[in-house]
């Protein structure tokens, strides 16, 4: 996709972080933007902020983990604008501990947003985009956690690896149909967002019991604690969401499938070498 002026974009997770930066960049490109997020107040504020810039926006509170909510989002977008040209399946949360200590609630919440949010977006938007016949583009947000693996975030890692595989498959499926819809997978590294504060949006029914959480905390090793601290520091010192949005739009213009910061090539190569050598997985941690 080379031109964006006057076209319509849909962004999930649009009220903060990467999603908001993507929405802002859409506005800069002259697009109309449908903003979706589970946080209603933050969503409305984002819509107002973008309106000050002269943007035409439509805010739709959406829990992407719910198929009916995403279907409603698609219905509203197409009823309002008749076409969607650029879809960002971006909403995401982070939680979890080791594979055996993560609760079923952790798994349901993170997979519900990170994986099923993308699945619902594909199922609700792609048929309508195909039917409209307009040129389109889909960007699914995964993470470097979808191209590499590290300990302590098993639920998050699993969700992001699944999104990478799903998006690769979607790319092939649309290509085989000769569809005029491009696809990219966005794999950010460390970005200055509130992902570490994602618990604010965890549904009440998926909250962990306080006693279970406290018990698991007692089992955390010194190495795991230090790893968590390094991760938090890496996020604080990471790329800005705006820089990532610029990188993403450059890749869309080039129709480049894999979008990730070049400084992470070494980690990707290490994992591929592990598989091809073959050798056991190399441990990669923030420095």
C-alpha positions in Angstrom: 0.0 0.0 0.0 1.6 3.2 -1.2 -1.0 5.8 -0.5 -3.1 6.4 2.6 -4.8 9.8 2.1 -8.6 9.5 2.5 -8.6 5.8 3.3 -10.0 4.2 6.4 -8.0 2.5 9.2 -9.2 0.4 12.1 -6.9 0.2 15.1 -7.5 -2.1 18.1 -5.8 -1.2 21.4 -5.9 2.4 20.2 -6.2 4.2 23.5 -2.5 3.9 24.5 1.0 2.8 23.6 1.6 1.3 20.2 -2.0 1.5 19.2 -2.3 5.2 19.9 0.9 5.9 18.0 -0.4 3.9 15.0 -3.7 5.9 15.1 -1.8 9.2 15.3 0.3 8.2 12.3 -2.9 7.2 10.4 -4.2 10.7 11.1 -0.9 12.3 9.9 -1.4 10.3 6.6 -4.8 11.8 6.2 -6.8 8.7 7.0 -10.1 8.3 8.8 -9.6 6.2 11.9 -11.9 3.8 13.8 -10.5 3.5 17.3 -11.2 0.4 19.4 -10.1 -0.3 22.9 -11.5 -1.9 26.1 -10.7 1.2 28.2 -13.6 3.5 27.4 -12.4 6.7 29.1 -8.9 6.5 27.6 -10.5 5.7 24.2 -12.7 8.8 24.3 -9.8 10.9 25.3 -7.7 9.6 22.4 -10.6 10.4 20.0 -10.8 13.9 21.4 -7.1 14.4 21.1 -7.0 13.3 17.5 -10.0 15.4 16.7 -8.1 18.5 17.8 -5.6 17.6 15.0 -8.5 17.7 12.5 -8.9 14.0 12.3 -12.2 12.2 11.5 -12.4 9.4 14.1 -14.9 7.0 15.4 -14.5 5.4 18.8 -15.9 2.0 19.5 -15.4 0.4 22.9 -14.3 -3.2 22.1 -13.1 -6.2 24.1 -11.3 -8.0 21.3 -11.3 -11.3 23.3 -15.1 -11.5 22.5 -16.0 -12.5 19.0 -19.4 -10.6 19.2 -17.6 -7.4 20.1 -15.2 -7.5 17.2 -18.1 -8.5 14.8 -19.9 -5.4 16.1 -16.8 -3.3 15.5 -16.6 -4.5 11.9 -20.3 -3.9 11.3 -20.0 -0.3 12.6 -16.8 0.4 10.5 -18.3 -0.9 7.3 -21.7 0.7 7.8 -20.0 4.0 8.5 -17.4 4.0 5.7 -18.3 1.1 3.4 -14.7 0.0 3.3 -11.7 -0.6 5.6 -8.3 -0.3 3.9 -5.9 -0.7 6.8 -6.5 -3.0 9.8 -4.3 -3.1 12.8 -5.1 -6.1 15.0 -2.9 -4.6 17.8 -4.6 -5.0 21.2 -2.4 -7.0 23.6 -1.8 -7.7 27.3 1.1 -9.3 29.2 0.9 -11.6 32.2 2.1 -14.9 33.4 5.0 -16.6 35.1 6.5 -20.0 34.5 4.5 -22.5 32.4 3.4 -24.4 35.5 2.8 -21.5 37.8 0.6 -19.5 35.3 -3.0 -20.0 36.2 -5.8 -21.0 33.9 -7.1 -17.5 34.3 -3.7 -16.2 33.0 -3.9 -18.4 30.0 -7.5 -17.5 29.2 -7.0 -13.8 29.6 -3.7 -13.5 27.6 -4.7 -15.9 24.8 -8.1 -14.3 24.7 -6.7 -10.8 23.9 -3.4 -11.5 22.2 -4.4 -14.5 20.0 -8.2 -14.6 19.9 -8.3 -10.9 19.4 -6.4 -11.4 16.2 -8.4 -14.4 15.2 -11.7 -12.4 15.7 -10.3 -9.5 13.7 -9.4 -11.8 10.8 -12.8 -13.6 10.8 -14.8 -10.4 11.1 -12.9 -8.1 8.8 -11.3 -10.2 6.0 -14.5 -11.4 4.4 -15.8 -7.8 4.3 -12.5 -6.5 3.0 -12.5 -9.1 0.2 -16.1 -8.4 -0.6 -15.5 -4.6 -0.9 -12.8 -5.3 -3.5 -10.8 -2.3 -2.3 -7.0 -2.5 -1.8 -6.3 -3.4 1.8 -3.6 -4.2 4.3 -3.6 -6.0 7.6 -0.9 -5.6 10.3 -1.1 -8.1 13.2 0.9 -7.1 16.3 3.0 -10.0 17.7 6.3 -9.3 19.4 10.0 -10.3 19.4 8.5 -12.8 21.9 6.9 -14.4 18.9 10.3 -14.9 17.1 12.4 -15.9 20.2 11.8 -17.5 23.6 12.7 -16.5 27.1 11.8 -17.9 30.5 9.2 -16.5 32.9 6.5 -15.3 30.4 5.3 -18.6 29.0 1.7 -17.4 28.4 2.8 -14.3 26.6 5.4 -16.1 24.5 2.9 -18.8 23.4 0.4 -16.2 22.4 2.9 -14.2 20.3 4.4 -17.3 18.6 0.8 -18.3 17.6 0.1 -14.8 16.2 3.3 -15.0 14.0 2.3 -18.5 12.7 -1.3 -17.4 12.1 -0.2 -14.3 10.2 2.3 -16.2 8.0 -0.6 -18.6 7.1 -2.9 -15.7 6.4 -0.3 -14.1 4.1 -0.2 -17.4 2.0 -3.9 -17.8 2.0 -4.6 -14.4 0.7 -1.8 -14.7 -1.9 -3.3 -17.9 -3.2 -6.6 -16.2 -3.6 -4.9 -13.4 -5.5 -6.5 -11.0 -3.1 -5.6 -7.3 -3.1 -4.9 -7.4 0.6 -1.3 -7.2 1.9 -0.2 -8.6 5.3 2.5 -7.9 7.7 3.5 -9.1 11.2 4.7 -6.5 13.6 7.3 -7.8 16.1 8.3 -4.9 18.4 11.2 -5.3 20.8 11.2 -3.2 23.9 8.8 -0.3 23.6 7.9 2.4 26.2 4.3 1.4 26.8 2.1 0.4 29.8 2.2 -3.3 28.9 3.6 -4.0 32.4 0.4 -2.4 33.8 -1.9 -4.5 31.7 -3.5 -6.0 34.8 -5.7 -2.8 35.0 -7.8 -4.3 32.2 -8.0 -7.9 33.4 -11.7 -8.9 33.7 -13.0 -9.6 37.2 -13.9 -13.2 36.3 -10.2 -13.9 35.3 -8.6 -12.4 38.4 -6.2 -14.6 40.3 -6.8 -15.5 43.9 -4.5 -13.3 46.1 -3.3 -16.2 48.1 -2.3 -18.2 45.0 -0.3 -15.2 43.6 1.5 -14.7 47.0 2.4 -18.3 47.1 3.9 -18.3 43.7 5.9 -15.1 44.4 7.6 -16.9 47.3 9.0 -19.4 44.8 10.6 -16.8 42.5 14.4 -17.3 42.3 16.9 -14.5 42.5 17.8 -15.0 38.9 14.1 -14.7 37.9 13.8 -11.5 40.0 16.8 -10.0 38.3 15.5 -11.0 34.9 12.2 -9.3 35.7 14.0 -6.1 36.7 16.1 -6.1 33.5 12.9 -6.5 31.5 11.3 -3.5 33.2 14.4 -1.4 32.6 14.6 -2.5 29.0 11.0 -1.4 28.5 11.7 2.0 30.2 14.7 2.5 27.9 13.0 1.1 24.8 11.9 2.6 21.5 9.1 5.1 21.6 5.7 4.0 20.2 6.0 6.8 17.6 9.3 5.4 16.3 7.7 2.0 16.0 4.7 3.5 14.1 7.1 5.2 11.7 8.9 1.9 11.1 5.6 0.1 10.6 4.3 2.5 7.9 7.6 2.4 6.1 7.2 -1.4 6.0 3.6 -1.2 4.8 4.8 1.1 1.9 7.4 -1.6 1.0 4.9 -4.4 1.5 7.5 -6.0 3.8 6.0 -8.9 5.8 8.3 -9.1 8.9 8.6 -5.9 10.8 11.1 -5.8 13.7 13.9 -3.6 15.0 17.1 -4.5 13.2 19.1 -4.8 16.5 17.2 -8.0 17.3 18.4 -9.9 14.2 21.0 -11.6 16.3 18.4 -13.2 18.6 16.3 -14.4 15.6 19.4 -15.9 14.0 20.4 -17.6 17.2 17.0 -19.3 17.4 17.1 -20.4 13.8 20.7 -21.8 14.3 19.5 -23.7 17.3 16.9 -25.4 15.2 19.1 -26.0 12.2 22.3 -27.1 14.0 20.4 -28.7 15.9 21.3 -27.7 19.4 19.4 -26.9 22.6 17.7 -23.5 22.9 20.0 -20.6 23.6 19.0 -18.4 26.6 18.4 -14.8 25.5 17.8 -12.2 28.3 17.7 -8.4 28.3 21.1 -7.0 29.2 
